[in-house]
Amino acid sequence: MSGGLLVASGPQLFAWAPGSEPRLVGERDDHVRTLCVHDGRLYDGGDSNAIYDTLAGTLVAERASWIYALCSHDGALHDGGRYAQVWRTQDGELVNWRDNWVRALCSHAGVMYDGGDYGVWQTGTSREMGSRPGACYGFTPVGEALLDFGEYGVCDTLTGAPVAQRPASVLAMTALGTAIYDGGAGGVCDTRSGETVAQRASPVMSFGVHDSVLYDATGHFQLHATLEDPQGDSPLAELDAPIHAMLSLPAALFDALPSGGSS
């Protein structure tokens, strides 16, 4: 596959590939919290209250508050955030309202789901997908199943059934092959068994999977190869701000990333 990871660290965007130093490719006015590929283009959004075309550095849409989630669904880019709404990003069509912050969006099996401080809902129909005793922070597709995670641990989105509980909030989750991993204040856990597979000195905030290797980023702004660094003492890179998101890019997109910061 080659290529590499696009890493959102505070207001800056970096291109990073194993064995290299992070390369600054863009900069916004405030923290970047979400990354998405839609129709072959890269997009980013966050605390600048704006969504950008990452490669061009151009403004795509503005919102009333922070953008927490971007999602490609049914041929359109969607966004959600502190403005408690889900929008079709590029044509400005309002898709639905919520009564609190929208923290996550996911397209799965032709259906879009949203989650946040209000729970988990099917976006188009406003069908509640079971109750959650806390805020939802994200979704992870695993084959035909869909999982969501947050303050309550991990749930099966389609049934609402609990899958895993943790002593603290689950801040990130990803699948690698048939395995599922979740991260938070306790480091990285195998979601099914509950076994801690990597210890970290600060909370795990995001995951990235590239070339079948799992990477995690911590509150100490460090990037680790998760399974190769179980004690957390061999970071691969260290940045200057929280790493809110990482996205694996194929060579064509990775090589197209610009050099230097644009805003």
C-alpha positions in Angstrom: 0.0 0.0 0.0 2.8 2.4 1.0 1.5 5.9 1.6 1.2 6.9 5.2 -0.9 8.5 7.9 -2.4 12.0 8.0 -2.1 13.1 11.6 -4.2 15.9 13.2 -2.2 17.4 16.1 -3.8 20.5 17.6 -4.3 23.0 14.8 -1.7 21.3 12.6 -1.8 18.5 10.0 1.2 16.3 9.5 2.1 13.6 6.9 3.8 10.7 8.6 5.2 7.4 7.3 7.0 4.7 9.4 10.7 5.5 9.6 10.3 9.2 8.8 9.8 12.5 10.7 6.3 14.1 10.6 6.0 16.6 7.8 3.8 19.7 8.3 1.2 19.8 5.4 -1.4 22.3 6.8 -2.5 24.5 9.6 -5.8 25.8 10.8 -6.8 28.6 13.2 -7.7 26.0 16.0 -7.6 22.3 16.7 -8.5 19.8 14.0 -10.7 17.0 15.3 -11.9 15.0 12.4 -10.6 13.8 9.0 -12.4 12.2 6.1 -12.0 11.0 2.5 -15.0 11.7 0.3 -15.1 11.1 -3.5 -11.3 10.9 -3.6 -10.8 14.2 -1.8 -9.5 14.8 1.8 -11.5 17.0 4.3 -10.8 18.2 7.8 -12.8 20.0 10.4 -12.6 21.1 14.0 -12.6 24.0 16.4 -12.2 26.6 13.7 -15.9 26.2 13.1 -15.0 25.4 9.5 -14.5 22.4 7.1 -11.6 22.5 4.7 -10.5 20.7 1.5 -7.3 19.5 3.0 -5.2 19.3 -0.2 -6.2 22.7 -1.5 -6.4 24.3 1.9 -9.7 26.0 0.8 -12.8 26.6 2.9 -15.7 24.3 2.1 -18.3 25.2 4.8 -18.7 27.2 8.0 -20.7 26.2 11.1 -21.9 27.9 14.3 -19.4 25.9 16.5 -16.9 23.2 16.5 -17.0 20.3 14.0 -16.6 16.9 15.7 -17.4 14.5 12.8 -17.2 14.2 9.1 -18.8 11.2 7.2 -19.1 10.2 3.5 -22.6 8.7 3.1 -24.8 8.1 0.0 -22.7 10.2 -2.3 -22.4 13.2 0.0 -20.1 14.5 2.7 -21.9 15.1 6.1 -20.8 16.9 9.2 -21.9 17.2 12.8 -20.7 19.0 15.9 -21.4 21.3 18.8 -24.2 22.9 16.8 -26.4 19.8 17.5 -27.2 19.2 13.9 -26.2 17.0 11.0 -25.7 18.7 7.6 -24.9 17.8 4.1 -21.6 19.7 4.0 -21.3 20.8 0.4 -24.8 21.7 -0.5 -25.8 23.1 2.9 -28.9 20.8 3.4 -29.9 20.2 7.0 -30.4 16.5 7.5 -31.5 16.4 11.1 -31.4 18.0 14.6 -30.4 16.7 17.9 -30.9 18.1 21.4 -27.1 18.1 22.2 -23.7 17.9 20.6 -23.2 15.5 17.7 -19.8 13.8 18.4 -19.8 11.0 15.8 -21.1 10.0 12.4 -20.8 6.6 10.6 -22.1 5.2 7.4 -22.7 1.4 7.7 -24.6 -0.9 5.4 -26.3 2.0 3.6 -27.5 3.7 6.8 -26.0 6.7 8.6 -25.8 6.8 12.4 -25.0 9.6 14.7 -23.9 9.7 18.3 -23.2 12.2 21.0 -24.2 13.5 24.4 -27.8 12.3 23.7 -27.0 8.7 22.8 -27.0 6.9 19.5 -29.6 7.4 16.7 -30.2 6.4 13.1 -29.7 9.8 11.4 -32.3 9.8 8.7 -35.2 8.3 10.8 -34.2 9.6 14.3 -34.7 6.1 15.5 -32.9 5.7 18.9 -30.6 2.7 18.9 -31.1 1.7 22.5 -30.1 3.8 25.5 -26.6 4.7 26.6 -25.6 5.7 30.1 -23.3 8.5 28.8 -22.0 10.3 25.7 -21.1 8.4 22.5 -17.7 9.4 21.1 -17.4 7.3 18.0 -18.3 4.2 15.9 -16.2 1.3 14.6 -17.6 -1.1 11.8 -16.5 -4.7 12.4 -17.6 -6.8 9.4 -21.4 -6.8 9.3 -21.5 -5.5 12.9 -21.3 -1.9 14.1 -19.9 -0.9 17.5 -20.1 2.4 19.3 -18.0 3.6 22.2 -17.9 6.4 24.8 -18.3 7.2 28.5 -20.2 3.9 28.9 -17.6 1.6 27.3 -18.6 -0.3 24.1 -22.0 -1.3 22.8 -23.4 -3.1 19.8 -25.0 -0.3 17.9 -27.7 -2.3 16.1 -28.9 -4.1 19.2 -27.9 -1.7 21.9 -26.3 -4.5 23.9 -23.2 -3.8 26.0 -20.0 -5.3 24.6 -17.4 -4.1 27.0 -17.0 -1.9 30.1 -14.0 0.0 31.2 -13.1 1.9 34.4 -12.9 5.1 32.4 -14.3 6.4 29.1 -13.4 4.7 25.9 -11.9 7.5 23.8 -10.9 5.5 20.6 -11.5 2.2 19.0 -10.5 0.4 15.8 -10.5 -3.0 14.1 -7.4 -4.7 12.8 -8.3 -7.8 10.8 -10.7 -9.7 13.1 -9.3 -8.1 16.3 -10.9 -5.1 17.9 -9.0 -2.6 20.2 -10.2 0.2 22.4 -8.2 2.9 24.1 -8.5 5.4 27.0 -7.0 6.1 30.3 -6.0 2.5 30.8 -4.0 2.2 27.7 -5.1 -0.1 24.9 -7.3 -3.2 25.4 -8.4 -6.1 23.4 -12.1 -5.3 23.3 -13.4 -8.8 23.3 -11.1 -10.2 26.0 -10.6 -7.1 28.1 -6.8 -7.8 28.2 -4.5 -4.8 28.3 -2.2 -5.1 25.3 -0.4 -1.8 25.7 0.2 0.4 28.7 0.4 4.2 28.3 1.4 7.0 30.7 -1.5 9.1 29.4 -4.9 8.4 27.8 -5.0 6.9 24.3 -6.9 9.5 22.2 -6.8 8.1 18.7 -5.9 5.1 16.5 -4.6 4.7 13.0 -4.1 1.5 11.0 -1.7 1.5 8.1 -0.2 -1.4 6.1 -1.8 -3.7 8.7 0.0 -2.1 11.6 -1.9 -0.5 14.5 -0.8 2.9 15.8 -2.0 4.8 18.9 -1.6 8.4 19.9 -1.6 9.6 23.6 -2.4 12.7 25.6 1.4 13.2 25.8 1.3 13.9 22.0 3.2 10.7 21.2 2.7 8.2 18.4 3.3 4.5 19.1 3.3 1.2 17.2 0.7 -0.3 19.6 1.5 -4.0 19.6 5.2 -3.5 19.1 5.5 -1.1 22.1 3.4 -2.6 25.0 5.2 -0.5 27.6 5.0 2.8 25.8 8.7 3.6 26.1 9.5 3.7 22.3 7.5 6.4 20.7 7.9 6.7 16.9 7.1 10.5 16.9 6.3 13.2 19.3 4.4 16.3 18.4 3.4 19.6 20.2 -0.3 19.2 20.8 -3.1 16.5 21.3 -3.4 14.1 18.3 -7.2 14.1 17.8 -7.3 12.0 14.6 -5.3 9.8 12.3 -6.2 8.6 8.8 -4.5 6.0 6.6 -3.9 7.3 3.1 -2.9 5.3 0.0 0.2 6.5 -1.9 -1.8 8.7 -4.4 -3.4 10.8 -1.7 -0.4 10.8 0.7 2.0 11.9 -2.0 -0.4 14.7 -3.0 -0.3 16.3 0.4 1.3 19.8 0.2 4.5 20.9 2.0 4.3 23.6 4.6 1.2 25.0 6.5 -1.7 26.5 4.7 -4.8 27.9 6.4 
